[in-house]
Amino acid sequence: MAAPVQSEIRYLNPLSVDVKKKKYCRFKKLGIKYVDYKDAEFLKKFLNEQGKILPRRLTGTSQKFQKKVAQAVKRARHLALLPFVTDMMK
Amino acid sequence: MNSYETVFIATPVLSDLQVKELVDKFQGVITENGGQIVNVEEWGLKKLEYPIQKKTTGFYVFLEFTGEGSLIETLETQYRRDERVIRFLTFKQDKYAQEYAAKRRAKLAHKTTEE
């Protein structure tokens, strides 16, 4: 009986199945209560390359803090601390 | 007596003497109308992320003060009238914002004493 051919196909690199990382709201975890609109570096973590605000499904923040972050980002944009639209921001 | 914080950007073309005079002017506006200045910070000349009135840099000034609600209207009309100020933002500090601001001031004071 021919041994059942196990792995006929040789993959060049192992299948990178991304393990489902449990997303958490960083504000609840770290106990941050106030999102400062003056701290552009911190707010940049919530913006993508073009300077747009990342959706909750990617960052995992809870709705209460997502609204605070969105409000802070809009204030920072008003003060020209953050761009409205840009390319290759990071 | 609510606590507020305000940031305004002055045109970069001013000499630092004029900027000093501008900051004193707005401090005067606040104190005259029954407010107390809690903290003044000058972030200096910073690059703007997008040009405002064809200028790419601006002089940032940050003021923290406590006062009545009516004080804000007079302050903002002063901002609008003064053509050296190209952008301003006033913000009412809620409970958490005040804690954050106090912590930030302590950290700043600590840092300056270190240098």
N, CA and C atoms of all chains as a GROMACS GRO file, in nm:
protein
  615
    1MET      N    1   0.090  -0.119   0.000
    1MET     CA    2   0.000   0.000   0.000
    1MET      C    3   0.092   0.122   0.000
    2ALA      N    4   0.077   0.198  -0.101
    2ALA     CA    5   0.163   0.317  -0.103
    2ALA      C    6   0.124   0.404   0.016
    3ALA      N    7   0.230   0.447   0.080
    3ALA     CA    8   0.198   0.533   0.197
    3ALA      C    9   0.117   0.651   0.145
    4PRO      N   10   0.017   0.684   0.221
    4PRO     CA   11  -0.062   0.799   0.170
    4PRO      C   12   0.029   0.920   0.154
    5VAL      N   13   0.023   0.978   0.038
    5VAL     CA   14   0.119   1.087   0.011
    5VAL      C   15   0.072   1.207   0.093
    6GLN      N   16   0.149   1.232   0.192
    6GLN     CA   17   0.103   1.339   0.280
    6GLN      C   18   0.116   1.474   0.212
    7SER      N   19   0.234   1.527   0.223
    7SER     CA   20   0.240   1.667   0.176
    7SER      C   21   0.307   1.662   0.039
    8GLU      N   22   0.222   1.648  -0.060
    8GLU     CA   23   0.277   1.642  -0.195
    8GLU      C   24   0.328   1.781  -0.234
    9ILE      N   25   0.248   1.877  -0.191
    9ILE     CA   26   0.283   2.012  -0.235
    9ILE      C   27   0.380   2.068  -0.132
   10ARG      N   28   0.493   2.114  -0.183
   10ARG     CA   29   0.592   2.175  -0.092
   10ARG      C   30   0.570   2.326  -0.099
   11TYR      N   31   0.541   2.388   0.015
   11TYR     CA   32   0.525   2.534   0.011
   11TYR      C   33   0.662   2.598   0.030
   12LEU      N   34   0.683   2.706  -0.040
   12LEU     CA   35   0.814   2.771  -0.025
   12LEU      C   36   0.827   2.823   0.118
   13ASN      N   37   0.720   2.893   0.164
   13ASN     CA   38   0.731   2.934   0.305
   13ASN      C   39   0.602   2.891   0.375
   14PRO      N   40   0.609   2.871   0.507
   14PRO     CA   41   0.492   2.812   0.574
   14PRO      C   42   0.370   2.902   0.555
   15LEU      N   43   0.252   2.840   0.550
   15LEU     CA   44   0.128   2.915   0.532
   15LEU      C   45   0.116   3.015   0.647
   16SER      N   46   0.106   3.143   0.613
   16SER     CA   47   0.098   3.240   0.725
   16SER      C   48  -0.049   3.266   0.750
   17VAL      N   49  -0.114   3.174   0.821
   17VAL     CA   50  -0.254   3.199   0.854
   17VAL      C   51  -0.252   3.292   0.975
   18ASP      N   52  -0.308   3.410   0.957
   18ASP     CA   53  -0.291   3.504   1.070
   18ASP      C   54  -0.388   3.459   1.181
   19VAL      N   55  -0.322   3.437   1.294
   19VAL     CA   56  -0.406   3.388   1.404
   19VAL      C   57  -0.496   3.504   1.445
   20LYS      N   58  -0.620   3.472   1.478
   20LYS     CA   59  -0.720   3.577   1.504
   20LYS      C   60  -0.681   3.647   1.633
   21LYS      N   61  -0.619   3.770   1.623
   21LYS     CA   62  -0.572   3.836   1.745
   21LYS      C   63  -0.693   3.902   1.810
   22LYS      N   64  -0.713   3.877   1.938
   22LYS     CA   65  -0.829   3.937   2.004
   22LYS      C   66  -0.804   4.087   2.013
   23LYS      N   67  -0.891   4.166   1.948
   23LYS     CA   68  -0.871   4.312   1.951
   23LYS      C   69  -0.924   4.364   2.082
   24TYR      N   70  -0.857   4.467   2.137
   24TYR     CA   71  -0.906   4.524   2.263
   24TYR      C   72  -0.902   4.674   2.250
   25CYS      N   73  -0.980   4.739   2.335
   25CYS     CA   74  -0.979   4.886   2.331
   25CYS      C   75  -0.864   4.933   2.417
   26ARG      N   76  -0.767   4.999   2.355
   26ARG     CA   77  -0.644   5.034   2.428
   26ARG      C   78  -0.674   5.136   2.535
   27PHE      N   79  -0.784   5.210   2.519
   27PHE     CA   80  -0.810   5.314   2.619
   27PHE      C   81  -0.859   5.250   2.748
   28LYS      N   82  -0.945   5.146   2.729
   28LYS     CA   83  -0.995   5.079   2.852
   28LYS      C   84  -0.881   5.008   2.919
   29LYS      N   85  -0.797   4.944   2.836
   29LYS     CA   86  -0.690   4.860   2.893
   29LYS      C   87  -0.592   4.949   2.968
   30LEU      N   88  -0.552   5.061   2.907
   30LEU     CA   89  -0.450   5.144   2.973
   30LEU      C   90  -0.514   5.241   3.071
   31GLY      N   91  -0.649   5.248   3.071
   31GLY     CA   92  -0.713   5.339   3.165
   31GLY      C   93  -0.699   5.484   3.126
   32ILE      N   94  -0.678   5.510   2.994
   32ILE     CA   95  -0.670   5.649   2.950
   32ILE      C   96  -0.811   5.706   2.949
   33LYS      N   97  -0.827   5.826   3.005
   33LYS     CA   98  -0.963   5.878   3.013
   33LYS      C   99  -0.984   5.993   2.915
   34TYR      N  100  -0.874   6.058   2.870
   34TYR     CA  101  -0.890   6.181   2.791
   34TYR      C  102  -0.795   6.174   2.673
   35VAL      N  103  -0.850   6.199   2.553
   35VAL     CA  104  -0.766   6.197   2.434
   35VAL      C  105  -0.728   6.342   2.404
   36ASP      N  106  -0.599   6.370   2.409
   36ASP     CA  107  -0.554   6.508   2.396
   36ASP      C  108  -0.540   6.543   2.249
   37TYR      N  109  -0.600   6.656   2.206
   37TYR     CA  110  -0.592   6.692   2.064
   37TYR      C  111  -0.457   6.754   2.032
   38LYS      N  112  -0.378   6.788   2.132
   38LYS     CA  113  -0.250   6.854   2.104
   38LYS      C  114  -0.140   6.753   2.079
   39ASP      N  115  -0.165   6.625   2.112
   39ASP     CA  116  -0.059   6.524   2.108
   39ASP      C  117  -0.066   6.456   1.971
   40ALA      N  118  -0.004   6.516   1.870
   40ALA     CA  119  -0.020   6.465   1.734
   40ALA      C  120   0.040   6.326   1.718
   41GLU      N  121   0.152   6.302   1.789
   41GLU     CA  122   0.217   6.172   1.770
   41GLU      C  123   0.124   6.058   1.810
   42PHE      N  124   0.055   6.078   1.922
   42PHE     CA  125  -0.034   5.971   1.969
   42PHE      C  126  -0.150   5.954   1.874
   43LEU      N  127  -0.203   6.064   1.821
   43LEU     CA  128  -0.319   6.055   1.732
   43LEU      C  129  -0.282   5.990   1.600
   44LYS      N  130  -0.153   5.999   1.563
   44LYS     CA  131  -0.115   5.942   1.433
   44LYS      C  132  -0.136   5.792   1.431
   45LYS      N  133  -0.136   5.729   1.551
   45LYS     CA  134  -0.157   5.582   1.554
   45LYS      C  135  -0.296   5.549   1.501
   46PHE      N  136  -0.389   5.647   1.502
   46PHE     CA  137  -0.526   5.617   1.461
   46PHE      C  138  -0.553   5.667   1.320
   47LEU      N  139  -0.447   5.708   1.249
   47LEU     CA  140  -0.468   5.757   1.111
   47LEU      C  141  -0.396   5.662   1.016
   48ASN      N  142  -0.449   5.653   0.893
   48ASN     CA  143  -0.378   5.565   0.798
   48ASN      C  144  -0.282   5.650   0.716
   49GLU      N  145  -0.230   5.592   0.610
   49GLU     CA  146  -0.127   5.660   0.532
   49GLU      C  147  -0.176   5.795   0.482
   50GLN      N  148  -0.302   5.800   0.437
   50GLN     CA  149  -0.349   5.926   0.377
   50GLN      C  150  -0.394   6.025   0.485
   51GLY      N  151  -0.382   5.987   0.612
   51GLY     CA  152  -0.425   6.082   0.715
   51GLY      C  153  -0.571   6.067   0.749
   52LYS      N  154  -0.634   5.956   0.703
   52LYS     CA  155  -0.776   5.938   0.734
   52LYS      C  156  -0.789   5.859   0.865
   53ILE      N  157  -0.901   5.879   0.935
   53ILE     CA  158  -0.918   5.814   1.066
   53ILE      C  159  -0.949   5.667   1.042
   54LEU      N  160  -0.880   5.579   1.117
   54LEU     CA  161  -0.899   5.435   1.099
   54LEU      C  162  -1.032   5.393   1.160
   55PRO      N  163  -1.104   5.300   1.098
   55PRO     CA  164  -1.232   5.256   1.154
   55PRO      C  165  -1.212   5.170   1.278
   56ARG      N  166  -1.316   5.158   1.355
   56ARG     CA  167  -1.307   5.083   1.481
   56ARG      C  168  -1.276   4.938   1.457
   57ARG      N  169  -1.324   4.882   1.344
   57ARG     CA  170  -1.305   4.738   1.324
   57ARG      C  171  -1.156   4.707   1.311
   58LEU      N  172  -1.074   4.807   1.271
   58LEU     CA  173  -0.931   4.778   1.261
   58LEU      C  174  -0.861   4.808   1.393
   59THR      N  175  -0.899   4.918   1.456
   59THR     CA  176  -0.824   4.954   1.576
   59THR      C  177  -0.885   4.887   1.700
   60GLY      N  178  -1.013   4.850   1.690
   60GLY     CA  179  -1.070   4.777   1.803
   60GLY      C  180  -1.109   4.866   1.918
   61THR      N  181  -1.111   4.999   1.896
   61THR     CA  182  -1.145   5.084   2.012
   61THR      C  183  -1.297   5.083   2.030
   62SER      N  184  -1.339   5.108   2.152
   62SER     CA  185  -1.484   5.109   2.179
   62SER      C  186  -1.542   5.238   2.125
   63GLN      N  187  -1.676   5.240   2.110
   63GLN     CA  188  -1.738   5.354   2.042
   63GLN      C  189  -1.715   5.483   2.117
   64LYS      N  190  -1.722   5.475   2.250
   64LYS     CA  191  -1.708   5.597   2.330
   64LYS      C  192  -1.573   5.663   2.301
   65PHE      N  193  -1.467   5.581   2.296
   65PHE     CA  194  -1.335   5.642   2.276
   65PHE      C  195  -1.310   5.672   2.129
   66GLN      N  196  -1.376   5.597   2.038
   66GLN     CA  197  -1.358   5.629   1.897
   66GLN      C  198  -1.410   5.769   1.869
   67LYS      N  199  -1.523   5.806   1.934
   67LYS     CA  200  -1.576   5.942   1.911
   67LYS      C  201  -1.479   6.045   1.966
   68LYS      N  202  -1.419   6.014   2.084
   68LYS     CA  203  -1.325   6.111   2.142
   68LYS      C  204  -1.204   6.127   2.052
   69VAL      N  205  -1.157   6.013   1.998
   69VAL     CA  206  -1.039   6.020   1.909
   69VAL      C  207  -1.076   6.100   1.785
   70ALA      N  208  -1.195   6.073   1.728
   70ALA     CA  209  -1.233   6.144   1.604
   70ALA      C  210  -1.241   6.294   1.631
   71GLN      N  211  -1.300   6.330   1.746
   71GLN     CA  212  -1.312   6.473   1.780
   71GLN      C  213  -1.174   6.535   1.798
   72ALA      N  214  -1.084   6.460   1.863
   72ALA     CA  215  -0.949   6.515   1.887
   72ALA      C  216  -0.876   6.531   1.755
   73VAL      N  217  -0.893   6.434   1.664
   73VAL     CA  218  -0.821   6.442   1.535
   73VAL      C  219  -0.873   6.563   1.457
   74LYS      N  220  -1.007   6.586   1.464
   74LYS     CA  221  -1.058   6.700   1.387
   74LYS      C  222  -1.006   6.831   1.445
   75ARG      N  223  -0.993   6.836   1.577
   75ARG     CA  224  -0.940   6.960   1.637
   75ARG      C  225  -0.794   6.977   1.598
   76ALA      N  226  -0.719   6.866   1.599
   76ALA     CA  227  -0.577   6.876   1.562
   76ALA      C  228  -0.564   6.920   1.416
   77ARG      N  229  -0.654   6.871   1.332
   77ARG     CA  230  -0.647   6.914   1.192
   77ARG      C  231  -0.676   7.062   1.181
   78HIS      N  232  -0.773   7.110   1.262
   78HIS     CA  233  -0.804   7.254   1.257
   78HIS      C  234  -0.682   7.336   1.293
   79LEU      N  235  -0.602   7.283   1.387
   79LEU     CA  236  -0.485   7.360   1.432
   79LEU      C  237  -0.363   7.327   1.349
   80ALA      N  238  -0.382   7.258   1.236
   80ALA     CA  239  -0.270   7.225   1.146
   80ALA      C  240  -0.165   7.142   1.217
   81LEU      N  241  -0.205   7.068   1.324
   81LEU     CA  242  -0.110   6.974   1.383
   81LEU      C  243  -0.113   6.843   1.305
   82LEU      N  244  -0.230   6.816   1.242
   82LEU     CA  245  -0.242   6.695   1.161
   82LEU      C  246  -0.292   6.740   1.023
   83PRO      N  247  -0.249   6.672   0.916
   83PRO     CA  248  -0.295   6.711   0.784
   83PRO      C  249  -0.436   6.660   0.758
   84PHE      N  250  -0.508   6.727   0.667
   84PHE     CA  251  -0.641   6.676   0.628
   84PHE      C  252  -0.620   6.558   0.536
   85VAL      N  253  -0.531   6.577   0.437
   85VAL     CA  254  -0.504   6.465   0.347
   85VAL      C  255  -0.357   6.473   0.310
   86THR      N  256  -0.294   6.360   0.304
   86THR     CA  257  -0.151   6.361   0.270
   86THR      C  258  -0.119   6.226   0.210
   87ASP      N  259   0.007   6.213   0.162
   87ASP     CA  260   0.047   6.080   0.115
   87ASP      C  261   0.174   6.039   0.189
   88MET      N  262   0.185   5.913   0.220
   88MET     CA  263   0.300   5.861   0.293
   88MET      C  264   0.322   5.944   0.419
   89MET      N  265   0.221   5.943   0.502
   89MET     CA  266   0.237   6.024   0.624
   89MET      C  267   0.336   5.960   0.719
   90LYS      N  268   0.323   5.825   0.739
   90LYS     CA  269   0.403   5.762   0.844
   90LYS      C  270   0.552   5.763   0.808
   91MET      N  271  -1.722   7.903   3.739
   91MET     CA  272  -1.585   7.921   3.691
   91MET      C  273  -1.542   7.794   3.619
   92ASN      N  274  -1.545   7.800   3.488
   92ASN     CA  275  -1.499   7.682   3.415
   92ASN      C  276  -1.353   7.701   3.380
   93SER      N  277  -1.288   7.589   3.348
   93SER     CA  278  -1.146   7.603   3.306
   93SER      C  279  -1.140   7.576   3.156
   94TYR      N  280  -1.064   7.658   3.090
   94TYR     CA  281  -1.055   7.651   2.944
   94TYR      C  282  -0.908   7.641   2.904
   95GLU      N  283  -0.888   7.596   2.781
   95GLU     CA  284  -0.752   7.608   2.725
   95GLU      C  285  -0.768   7.658   2.582
   96THR      N  286  -0.677   7.741   2.540
   96THR     CA  287  -0.688   7.798   2.406
   96THR      C  288  -0.552   7.793   2.339
   97VAL      N  289  -0.554   7.765   2.208
   97VAL     CA  290  -0.430   7.762   2.131
   97VAL      C  291  -0.451   7.859   2.016
   98PHE      N  292  -0.354   7.945   1.991
   98PHE     CA  293  -0.368   8.026   1.869
   98PHE      C  294  -0.236   8.030   1.796
   99ILE      N  295  -0.245   8.049   1.666
   99ILE     CA  296  -0.127   8.049   1.580
   99ILE      C  297  -0.110   8.191   1.527
  100ALA      N  298   0.010   8.246   1.548
  100ALA     CA  299   0.037   8.382   1.498
  100ALA      C  300   0.119   8.371   1.372
  101THR      N  301   0.109   8.475   1.288
  101THR     CA  302   0.184   8.472   1.163
  101THR      C  303   0.334   8.466   1.194
  102PRO      N  304   0.410   8.392   1.115
  102PRO     CA  305   0.553   8.377   1.145
  102PRO      C  306   0.633   8.504   1.117
  103VAL      N  307   0.571   8.604   1.052
  103VAL     CA  308   0.648   8.719   1.007
  103VAL      C  309   0.676   8.812   1.125
  104LEU      N  310   0.614   8.783   1.241
  104LEU     CA  311   0.631   8.876   1.354
  104LEU      C  312   0.769   8.859   1.416
  105SER      N  313   0.822   8.971   1.467
  105SER     CA  314   0.946   8.958   1.546
  105SER      C  315   0.905   8.910   1.684
  106ASP      N  316   1.003   8.852   1.759
  106ASP     CA  317   0.961   8.792   1.886
  106ASP      C  318   0.913   8.899   1.984
  107LEU      N  319   0.953   9.025   1.957
  107LEU     CA  320   0.901   9.131   2.045
  107LEU      C  321   0.751   9.144   2.023
  108GLN      N  322   0.712   9.143   1.895
  108GLN     CA  323   0.569   9.158   1.864
  108GLN      C  324   0.491   9.039   1.917
  109VAL      N  325   0.554   8.922   1.909
  109VAL     CA  326   0.483   8.803   1.958
  109VAL      C  327   0.460   8.816   2.108
  110LYS      N  328   0.563   8.862   2.179
  110LYS     CA  329   0.551   8.881   2.325
  110LYS      C  330   0.435   8.976   2.352
  111GLU      N  331   0.430   9.083   2.274
  111GLU     CA  332   0.326   9.183   2.295
  111GLU      C  333   0.189   9.121   2.266
  112LEU      N  334   0.184   9.033   2.164
  112LEU     CA  335   0.057   8.968   2.130
  112LEU      C  336   0.011   8.879   2.245
  113VAL      N  337   0.104   8.803   2.300
  113VAL     CA  338   0.067   8.712   2.410
  113VAL      C  339   0.019   8.795   2.528
  114ASP      N  340   0.089   8.904   2.558
  114ASP     CA  341   0.047   8.987   2.672
  114ASP      C  342  -0.090   9.047   2.644
  115LYS      N  343  -0.116   9.081   2.518
  115LYS     CA  344  -0.246   9.140   2.486
  115LYS      C  345  -0.358   9.043   2.520
  116PHE      N  346  -0.340   8.917   2.481
  116PHE     CA  347  -0.449   8.821   2.506
  116PHE      C  348  -0.457   8.785   2.653
  117GLN      N  349  -0.343   8.784   2.720
  117GLN     CA  350  -0.349   8.762   2.865
  117GLN      C  351  -0.428   8.876   2.928
  118GLY      N  352  -0.406   8.997   2.878
  118GLY     CA  353  -0.478   9.112   2.932
  118GLY      C  354  -0.626   9.096   2.909
  119VAL      N  355  -0.664   9.051   2.788
  119VAL     CA  356  -0.806   9.036   2.758
  119VAL      C  357  -0.870   8.941   2.859
  120ILE      N  358  -0.798   8.835   2.892
  120ILE     CA  359  -0.854   8.734   2.983
  120ILE      C  360  -0.865   8.792   3.124
  121THR      N  361  -0.757   8.853   3.172
  121THR     CA  362  -0.760   8.900   3.312
  121THR      C  363  -0.859   9.015   3.327
  122GLU      N  364  -0.870   9.101   3.225
  122GLU     CA  365  -0.964   9.213   3.240
  122GLU      C  366  -1.106   9.162   3.255
  123ASN      N  367  -1.138   9.054   3.183
  123ASN     CA  368  -1.278   9.008   3.187
  123ASN      C  369  -1.299   8.905   3.297
  124GLY      N  370  -1.218   8.910   3.401
  124GLY     CA  371  -1.247   8.827   3.516
  124GLY      C  372  -1.198   8.686   3.504
  125GLY      N  373  -1.090   8.664   3.427
  125GLY     CA  374  -1.036   8.528   3.420
  125GLY      C  375  -0.901   8.523   3.486
  126GLN      N  376  -0.857   8.401   3.521
  126GLN     CA  377  -0.720   8.388   3.576
  126GLN      C  378  -0.641   8.299   3.481
  127ILE      N  379  -0.520   8.346   3.453
  127ILE     CA  380  -0.433   8.264   3.367
  127ILE      C  381  -0.370   8.154   3.453
  128VAL      N  382  -0.380   8.029   3.407
  128VAL     CA  383  -0.322   7.920   3.485
  128VAL      C  384  -0.186   7.883   3.430
  129ASN      N  385  -0.177   7.886   3.295
  129ASN     CA  386  -0.052   7.836   3.238
  129ASN      C  387  -0.035   7.900   3.101
  130VAL      N  388   0.088   7.939   3.069
  130VAL     CA  389   0.118   7.995   2.936
  130VAL      C  390   0.232   7.914   2.877
  131GLU      N  391   0.217   7.869   2.754
  131GLU     CA  392   0.328   7.796   2.689
  131GLU      C  393   0.343   7.852   2.549
  132GLU      N  394   0.466   7.874   2.510
  132GLU     CA  395   0.488   7.915   2.372
  132GLU      C  396   0.559   7.800   2.302
  133TRP      N  397   0.488   7.734   2.209
  133TRP     CA  398   0.550   7.621   2.140
  133TRP      C  399   0.644   7.671   2.032
  134GLY      N  400   0.645   7.801   2.008
  134GLY     CA  401   0.740   7.858   1.912
  134GLY      C  402   0.699   7.832   1.769
  135LEU      N  403   0.797   7.852   1.680
  135LEU     CA  404   0.770   7.843   1.538
  135LEU      C  405   0.762   7.695   1.499
  136LYS      N  406   0.646   7.655   1.449
  136LYS     CA  407   0.633   7.514   1.408
  136LYS      C  408   0.587   7.510   1.264
  137LYS      N  409   0.619   7.397   1.198
  137LYS     CA  410   0.580   7.382   1.058
  137LYS      C  411   0.433   7.342   1.057
  138LEU      N  412   0.352   7.410   0.973
  138LEU     CA  413   0.210   7.374   0.964
  138LEU      C  414   0.197   7.256   0.868
  139GLU      N  415   0.100   7.170   0.894
  139GLU     CA  416   0.084   7.051   0.809
  139GLU      C  417   0.025   7.091   0.674
  140TYR      N  418  -0.044   7.202   0.667
  140TYR     CA  419  -0.094   7.252   0.539
  140TYR      C  420  -0.085   7.405   0.547
  141PRO      N  421  -0.064   7.472   0.432
  141PRO     CA  422  -0.046   7.617   0.439
  141PRO      C  423  -0.173   7.688   0.480
  142ILE      N  424  -0.159   7.781   0.574
  142ILE     CA  425  -0.272   7.866   0.615
  142ILE      C  426  -0.236   8.005   0.568
  143GLN      N  427  -0.328   8.067   0.492
  143GLN     CA  428  -0.304   8.201   0.436
  143GLN      C  429  -0.166   8.206   0.370
  144LYS      N  430  -0.137   8.106   0.289
  144LYS     CA  431  -0.012   8.102   0.212
  144LYS      C  432   0.112   8.095   0.300
  145LYS      N  433   0.096   8.061   0.428
  145LYS     CA  434   0.217   8.054   0.512
  145LYS      C  435   0.234   7.908   0.554
  146THR      N  436   0.359   7.862   0.560
  146THR     CA  437   0.378   7.721   0.594
  146THR      C  438   0.426   7.704   0.737
  147THR      N  439   0.460   7.812   0.806
  147THR     CA  440   0.499   7.795   0.947
  147THR      C  441   0.414   7.892   1.029
  148GLY      N  442   0.404   7.863   1.157
  148GLY     CA  443   0.325   7.951   1.243
  148GLY      C  444   0.380   7.948   1.383
  149PHE      N  445   0.350   8.054   1.459
  149PHE     CA  446   0.399   8.063   1.596
  149PHE      C  447   0.285   8.020   1.687
  150TYR      N  448   0.302   7.905   1.755
  150TYR     CA  449   0.194   7.850   1.837
  150TYR      C  450   0.205   7.905   1.979
  151VAL      N  451   0.090   7.946   2.036
  151VAL     CA  452   0.087   7.989   2.176
  151VAL      C  453  -0.029   7.915   2.243
  152PHE      N  454  -0.002   7.862   2.362
  152PHE     CA  455  -0.101   7.781   2.433
  152PHE      C  456  -0.130   7.849   2.566
  153LEU      N  457  -0.260   7.873   2.595
  153LEU     CA  458  -0.296   7.941   2.721
  153LEU      C  459  -0.396   7.854   2.794
  154GLU      N  460  -0.378   7.844   2.927
  154GLU     CA  461  -0.479   7.775   3.008
  154GLU      C  462  -0.530   7.877   3.109
  155PHE      N  463  -0.663   7.883   3.121
  155PHE     CA  464  -0.716   7.984   3.214
  155PHE      C  465  -0.850   7.938   3.266
  156THR      N  466  -0.895   8.003   3.374
  156THR     CA  467  -1.030   7.973   3.426
  156THR      C  468  -1.110   8.102   3.415
  157GLY      N  469  -1.241   8.088   3.395
  157GLY     CA  470  -1.321   8.209   3.381
  157GLY      C  471  -1.466   8.177   3.356
  158GLU      N  472  -1.543   8.283   3.334
  158GLU     CA  473  -1.687   8.265   3.309
  158GLU      C  474  -1.707   8.229   3.162
  159GLY      N  475  -1.826   8.182   3.132
  159GLY     CA  476  -1.854   8.145   2.994
  159GLY      C  477  -1.856   8.266   2.902
  160SER      N  478  -1.904   8.380   2.956
  160SER     CA  479  -1.920   8.498   2.869
  160SER      C  480  -1.783   8.550   2.824
  161LEU      N  481  -1.680   8.516   2.905
  161LEU     CA  482  -1.545   8.566   2.871
  161LEU      C  483  -1.501   8.514   2.734
  162ILE      N  484  -1.552   8.394   2.698
  162ILE     CA  485  -1.501   8.331   2.575
  162ILE      C  486  -1.542   8.412   2.452
  163GLU      N  487  -1.666   8.467   2.456
  163GLU     CA  488  -1.708   8.543   2.338
  163GLU      C  489  -1.616   8.661   2.313
  164THR      N  490  -1.587   8.736   2.423
  164THR     CA  491  -1.503   8.855   2.402
  164THR      C  492  -1.365   8.811   2.354
  165LEU      N  493  -1.316   8.700   2.412
  165LEU     CA  494  -1.182   8.654   2.372
  165LEU      C  495  -1.181   8.622   2.224
  166GLU      N  496  -1.287   8.552   2.178
  166GLU     CA  497  -1.286   8.509   2.038
  166GLU      C  498  -1.306   8.626   1.943
  167THR      N  499  -1.386   8.728   1.986
  167THR     CA  500  -1.398   8.843   1.896
  167THR      C  501  -1.262   8.913   1.886
  168GLN      N  502  -1.189   8.915   1.998
  168GLN     CA  503  -1.055   8.975   1.990
  168GLN      C  504  -0.969   8.897   1.890
  169TYR      N  505  -0.978   8.764   1.899
  169TYR     CA  506  -0.899   8.683   1.804
  169TYR      C  507  -0.936   8.719   1.661
  170ARG      N  508  -1.069   8.729   1.637
  170ARG     CA  509  -1.112   8.751   1.498
  170ARG      C  510  -1.067   8.888   1.451
  171ARG      N  511  -1.067   8.983   1.544
  171ARG     CA  512  -1.031   9.119   1.500
  171ARG      C  513  -0.883   9.128   1.470
  172ASP      N  514  -0.802   9.054   1.549
  172ASP     CA  515  -0.657   9.073   1.536
  172ASP      C  516  -0.610   8.997   1.412
  173GLU      N  517  -0.552   9.070   1.315
  173GLU     CA  518  -0.516   9.002   1.191
  173GLU      C  519  -0.384   8.928   1.203
  174ARG      N  520  -0.312   8.945   1.316
  174ARG     CA  521  -0.186   8.870   1.327
  174ARG      C  522  -0.212   8.725   1.363
  175VAL      N  523  -0.335   8.700   1.421
  175VAL     CA  524  -0.367   8.563   1.460
  175VAL      C  525  -0.433   8.496   1.340
  176ILE      N  526  -0.372   8.386   1.289
  176ILE     CA  527  -0.429   8.326   1.168
  176ILE      C  528  -0.520   8.209   1.203
  177ARG      N  529  -0.508   8.152   1.324
  177ARG     CA  530  -0.601   8.045   1.361
  177ARG      C  531  -0.605   8.033   1.511
  178PHE      N  532  -0.725   8.000   1.566
  178PHE     CA  533  -0.733   7.986   1.711
  178PHE      C  534  -0.833   7.876   1.743
  179LEU      N  535  -0.825   7.822   1.864
  179LEU     CA  536  -0.918   7.718   1.909
  179LEU      C  537  -0.932   7.731   2.059
  180THR      N  538  -1.054   7.746   2.108
  180THR     CA  539  -1.072   7.746   2.253
  180THR      C  540  -1.146   7.618   2.290
  181PHE      N  541  -1.116   7.564   2.407
  181PHE     CA  542  -1.164   7.430   2.442
  181PHE      C  543  -1.199   7.431   2.590
  182LYS      N  544  -1.320   7.382   2.621
  182LYS     CA  545  -1.359   7.379   2.762
  182LYS      C  546  -1.311   7.248   2.821
  183GLN      N  547  -1.237   7.258   2.930
  183GLN     CA  548  -1.180   7.136   2.989
  183GLN      C  549  -1.284   7.069   3.077
  184ASP      N  550  -1.317   6.942   3.048
  184ASP     CA  551  -1.404   6.869   3.141
  184ASP      C  552  -1.317   6.806   3.250
  185LYS      N  553  -1.379   6.724   3.330
  185LYS     CA  554  -1.310   6.671   3.449
  185LYS      C  555  -1.180   6.604   3.409
  186TYR      N  556  -1.188   6.512   3.310
  186TYR     CA  557  -1.069   6.436   3.275
  186TYR      C  558  -0.966   6.526   3.210
  187ALA      N  559  -1.013   6.624   3.133
  187ALA     CA  560  -0.918   6.713   3.066
  187ALA      C  561  -0.839   6.791   3.169
  188GLN      N  562  -0.909   6.828   3.280
  188GLN     CA  563  -0.837   6.905   3.382
  188GLN      C  564  -0.728   6.819   3.447
  189GLU      N  565  -0.764   6.693   3.476
  189GLU     CA  566  -0.662   6.604   3.538
  189GLU      C  567  -0.542   6.592   3.443
  190TYR      N  568  -0.576   6.570   3.315
  190TYR     CA  569  -0.468   6.552   3.217
  190TYR      C  570  -0.381   6.677   3.213
  191ALA      N  571  -0.447   6.795   3.213
  191ALA     CA  572  -0.370   6.920   3.203
  191ALA      C  573  -0.283   6.937   3.327
  192ALA      N  574  -0.339   6.903   3.444
  192ALA     CA  575  -0.259   6.918   3.567
  192ALA      C  576  -0.137   6.828   3.560
  193LYS      N  577  -0.161   6.703   3.514
  193LYS     CA  578  -0.048   6.608   3.507
  193LYS      C  579   0.056   6.662   3.409
  194ARG      N  580   0.007   6.716   3.297
  194ARG     CA  581   0.100   6.764   3.193
  194ARG      C  582   0.182   6.880   3.248
  195ARG      N  583   0.114   6.969   3.322
  195ARG     CA  584   0.188   7.085   3.377
  195ARG      C  585   0.294   7.038   3.474
  196ALA      N  586   0.256   6.938   3.558
  196ALA     CA  587   0.354   6.890   3.656
  196ALA      C  588   0.474   6.832   3.581
  197LYS      N  589   0.443   6.755   3.476
  197LYS     CA  590   0.554   6.691   3.404
  197LYS      C  591   0.642   6.799   3.342
  198LEU      N  592   0.575   6.904   3.288
  198LEU     CA  593   0.653   7.009   3.221
  198LEU      C  594   0.740   7.081   3.323
  199ALA      N  595   0.677   7.115   3.437
  199ALA     CA  596   0.753   7.187   3.540
  199ALA      C  597   0.870   7.099   3.583
  200HIS      N  598   0.842   6.969   3.598
  200HIS     CA  599   0.950   6.878   3.640
  200HIS      C  600   1.060   6.880   3.537
  201LYS      N  601   1.020   6.878   3.407
  201LYS     CA  602   1.122   6.871   3.303
  201LYS      C  603   1.205   7.000   3.306
  202THR      N  604   1.139   7.116   3.320
  202THR     CA  605   1.219   7.238   3.312
  202THR      C  606   1.316   7.243   3.431
  203THR      N  607   1.272   7.196   3.548
  203THR     CA  608   1.367   7.204   3.660
  203THR      C  609   1.487   7.112   3.633
  204GLU      N  610   1.460   7.004   3.557
  204GLU     CA  611   1.572   6.912   3.534
  204GLU      C  612   1.682   6.978   3.450
  205GLU      N  613   1.633   7.053   3.346
  205GLU     CA  614   1.736   7.104   3.253
  205GLU      C  615   1.832   7.199   3.322
   0.00000   0.00000   0.00000
